[in-house]
């Protein structure tokens, strides 16, 4: 899996981070939660999603972070590029289309 850096709260040097993959998904790096398929990310990480896209399945913790579930990333090439510290891990999630209530064809 190839990943392309989209951003993170502290730029290219810090984490958590958000990546686009060559599989049409997002690779999301965040803090470990004790579950291989779930991470915690700061609200501000979402500003790095590409226009018109969003992450589905976020659970607000009520203290400035979200819990996010996805498939654990195990690809050695992707993990090498992501340089994940030991207190973090990464999951792969589908890219979802952003639909707002006032958009043509939006929710009602």
CORJOZI-V939214 format. One record per helix or strand of 2 or more residues. SS is the DSSP state (H for helix, E for strand). FROM is the first residue (numbers start at 1). TO is the last residue. If there is no record, write none. Layout:
ss=SS from=FROM to=TO
ss=SS from=FROM to=TO
//
This chain:
ss=E from=3 to=8
ss=E from=17 to=21
ss=E from=25 to=32
ss=E from=38 to=42
ss=H from=43 to=48
ss=E from=53 to=54
ss=E from=59 to=60
ss=E from=65 to=69
ss=E from=71 to=72
ss=H from=76 to=82
ss=E from=88 to=94
ss=E from=96 to=97
//
